[in-house]
Amino acid sequence: MRLSIVQYGDPVLRAKGKRIEQIDDALRELAANMIETMHAANGVGLAAQQVGEAIQLTVLDVSQVEDRPTILKLNGQDVNPAGVMPLVLINPEIELGREVETGTEGCLSFPEMTGDIERAKSVHVRAQNLEGDRIEIETTGFLARAIQHEVDHLNGVLFIDRMSSGAKASLSSKLRRLQKETQQGIKHRQKAVAETTL
């Protein structure tokens, strides 16, 4: 089932996700719905906050991105990234490599906005999968960037927070408009809910 993607201005995007203690059918269904939603929106990653759930869950799929390669080790083994996508990461813990690079990023919660963001070239991630198994990922390239973007979401950090002040200033009118539209939508939904419960 496709879910609504939360837009900038909704406070859930600033919420640090709660650690997931139990992997159950409801969580598996949420992950499946998030993957469907991400694919339908032509995204490469989606964090639970982006569908209104402040928990430590993200899904990723970089298999369609051919112009920005990825090198991946899963549990110490070299693997073809396309063969393990989509990835579901629960309670991810991330260590950043020392080398950095700048690349263009967008975000499904910020339609039609992009910016140049400096990120670590490589990451080391420990997480759980939907079976509850511990997994370890070492990756460089586009997947490393996507994981950093999504783990930021899980901690209430948005890609605009990582932009240079000049880049953010150039988007300021678009950001204000999106924030206002989102907040008006929230008020409208709250009013509709209040009227149905009277």
Wavefront OBJ file of the C-alpha trace (Angstrom):
o trace
v 0.000 0.000 0.000
v 1.349 3.417 -0.920
v 1.716 5.812 1.972
v 1.598 9.616 2.030
v 5.048 11.183 2.133
v 5.376 13.829 4.814
v 6.534 17.225 3.508
v 8.833 19.795 5.062
v 7.035 21.722 7.781
v 5.586 18.660 9.496
v 7.139 18.356 12.983
v 7.566 14.562 12.650
v 10.511 15.218 10.307
v 12.368 16.787 13.252
v 11.623 13.867 15.611
v 14.415 11.497 16.607
v 13.187 7.967 15.920
v 12.572 5.589 18.814
v 14.628 2.410 18.884
v 12.680 -0.615 17.616
v 12.519 -3.324 20.279
v 10.282 -5.826 18.493
v 10.225 -6.873 14.851
v 6.674 -8.026 14.186
v 4.218 -8.326 11.293
v 3.137 -4.695 11.665
v 6.744 -3.538 11.231
v 7.249 -5.853 8.236
v 4.078 -4.464 6.646
v 5.251 -0.887 7.275
v 8.634 -1.671 5.651
v 6.915 -3.256 2.615
v 4.628 -0.221 2.268
v 7.607 2.118 2.575
v 9.434 0.234 -0.215
v 6.353 0.463 -2.454
v 5.999 4.178 -1.655
v 9.709 4.849 -2.323
v 9.592 3.048 -5.688
v 6.361 4.815 -6.720
v 7.995 8.185 -5.965
v 11.212 7.229 -7.840
v 13.187 7.620 -4.635
v 16.320 5.772 -3.518
v 15.616 5.942 0.221
v 12.779 6.564 2.641
v 12.903 6.938 6.416
v 10.006 6.136 8.733
v 9.690 9.823 9.700
v 8.842 10.562 6.069
v 5.676 8.476 6.409
v 4.811 9.873 9.836
v 6.454 7.246 12.086
v 9.248 8.422 14.410
v 11.080 5.084 14.675
v 14.536 3.785 13.667
v 13.583 2.252 10.305
v 14.704 3.111 6.799
v 14.510 1.463 3.386
v 16.914 1.988 0.469
v 17.208 0.902 -3.146
v 20.006 2.285 -5.325
v 19.804 -0.495 -7.948
v 18.463 1.855 -10.655
v 21.226 4.442 -10.202
v 23.839 3.555 -12.810
v 25.751 6.832 -13.141
v 26.833 6.931 -9.468
v 28.420 3.567 -8.622
v 28.419 1.788 -5.261
v 30.905 -0.682 -3.758
v 29.357 -2.840 -1.030
v 30.496 -5.379 1.533
v 27.705 -7.158 3.418
v 28.824 -9.064 6.520
v 32.410 -8.946 5.236
v 31.604 -10.318 1.746
v 31.857 -8.304 -1.479
v 28.399 -8.269 -3.052
v 26.706 -6.765 -6.079
v 24.570 -3.948 -4.594
v 21.703 -4.615 -7.035
v 21.434 -8.185 -5.725
v 20.591 -7.124 -2.149
v 18.184 -4.265 -2.892
v 15.905 -3.118 -1.450
v 17.741 -2.830 1.870
v 15.821 -2.518 5.138
v 17.812 -1.120 8.058
v 16.459 -1.274 11.610
v 18.190 0.633 14.432
v 21.187 1.542 12.232
v 24.431 2.696 13.851
v 26.787 4.470 11.499
v 30.505 5.237 11.447
v 31.685 7.761 8.870
v 34.879 7.410 6.866
v 37.420 10.251 7.035
v 37.383 11.256 3.351
v 34.580 13.551 2.224
v 33.088 14.541 -1.104
v 30.372 16.905 -2.259
v 27.395 15.625 -4.258
v 23.934 16.727 -5.292
v 21.042 15.454 -3.180
v 17.294 15.737 -3.273
v 14.665 14.516 -0.826
v 11.140 13.163 -1.250
v 10.008 15.469 1.582
v 11.286 18.500 -0.397
v 9.743 18.170 -3.886
v 11.803 19.636 -6.725
v 14.591 20.915 -4.464
v 18.216 19.844 -4.596
v 21.446 20.998 -3.048
v 25.129 20.160 -2.899
v 25.920 18.345 0.345
v 29.281 17.301 1.753
v 29.245 13.711 3.020
v 31.727 11.014 3.963
v 32.785 8.907 0.943
v 32.409 5.678 2.914
v 30.358 4.388 5.829
v 30.327 1.379 8.125
v 26.830 0.481 9.320
v 25.572 -2.013 11.877
v 21.830 -2.668 11.849
v 19.171 -5.364 11.989
v 17.160 -6.686 9.069
v 13.496 -7.731 9.071
v 14.454 -11.214 10.287
v 16.059 -9.621 13.343
v 19.562 -10.663 12.207
v 22.483 -8.307 12.816
v 23.970 -7.092 9.556
v 27.134 -5.156 8.861
v 27.570 -2.969 5.803
v 30.712 -1.300 4.479
v 30.028 0.835 1.449
v 31.418 3.639 -0.658
v 29.795 5.619 -3.427
v 26.146 6.459 -3.863
v 24.794 3.989 -1.285
v 27.086 5.523 1.362
v 25.568 8.939 0.602
v 22.004 7.592 0.624
v 22.520 5.822 3.965
v 23.886 9.020 5.535
v 20.870 10.974 4.235
v 18.400 8.422 5.641
v 20.161 7.987 9.004
v 20.041 11.787 9.331
v 16.244 11.548 8.895
v 16.083 8.966 11.690
v 17.741 11.537 13.955
v 15.553 14.474 12.922
v 18.262 16.013 10.708
v 17.269 17.222 7.229
v 19.466 17.661 4.172
v 18.893 21.424 4.229
v 20.700 21.432 7.605
v 23.827 20.219 5.782
v 23.694 22.819 2.991
v 25.965 25.837 2.834
v 24.259 29.009 4.053
v 24.300 30.353 0.482
v 22.620 27.245 -0.948
v 19.980 27.308 1.776
v 19.380 31.035 1.235
v 18.761 30.414 -2.480
v 15.965 27.979 -1.523
v 14.510 30.106 1.276
v 11.364 31.283 -0.541
v 10.586 27.732 -1.757
v 11.166 26.378 1.770
v 8.890 28.995 3.355
v 6.133 28.263 0.839
v 6.393 24.470 1.336
v 6.434 24.860 5.127
v 3.339 27.092 5.020
v 1.443 24.711 2.700
v 2.317 21.728 4.901
v 1.228 23.477 8.101
v -2.036 24.588 6.492
v -2.648 20.977 5.429
v -2.019 19.744 8.982
v -4.445 22.321 10.438
v -7.055 21.367 7.835
v -6.721 17.647 8.714
v -6.873 18.375 12.454
v -10.027 20.439 11.950
v -11.623 17.660 9.873
v -10.769 15.086 12.582
v -12.169 17.353 15.322
v -15.416 17.778 13.380
v -15.849 14.030 12.875
v -15.311 13.304 16.594
v -17.902 15.859 17.818
l 1 2 3 4 5 6 7 8 9 10 11 12 13 14 15 16 17 18 19 20 21 22 23 24 25 26 27 28 29 30 31 32 33 34 35 36 37 38 39 40 41 42 43 44 45 46 47 48 49 50 51 52 53 54 55 56 57 58 59 60 61 62 63 64 65 66 67 68 69 70 71 72 73 74 75 76 77 78 79 80 81 82 83 84 85 86 87 88 89 90 91 92 93 94 95 96 97 98 99 100 101 102 103 104 105 106 107 108 109 110 111 112 113 114 115 116 117 118 119 120 121 122 123 124 125 126 127 128 129 130 131 132 133 134 135 136 137 138 139 140 141 142 143 144 145 146 147 148 149 150 151 152 153 154 155 156 157 158 159 160 161 162 163 164 165 166 167 168 169 170 171 172 173 174 175 176 177 178 179 180 181 182 183 184 185 186 187 188 189 190 191 192 193 194 195 196 197 198
